[in-house]
Amino acid sequence: MATAILSSNSMIMKYKTGTNEKGDDIFSSQRFSNVNLDLSDDDFYEVGQALENLMATDAVYIRKQQDYLVESI
């Protein structure tokens, strides 16, 4: 039988950085690695909101990416 073990959390924030000559939006993203594994989803979102307040532009989204190790037990 196999089991999955949470090995890392990352926060990815996507935000608008401007527009091109055609008027299309240009986006960038920033990854914050090594986010505490025990952080609740509410706390994760609050941290993202706090980081967004430090930015010059609003975030398009805040994504939580989790990586797991799958092992046989």
Summary of the structure (lengths in Angstrom):
residues: 73
radius of gyration: 16.0
end to end distance: 5.8
largest distance: 55.9
contacts: 165
relative contact order: 0.40
helix: 19%
strand: 59%
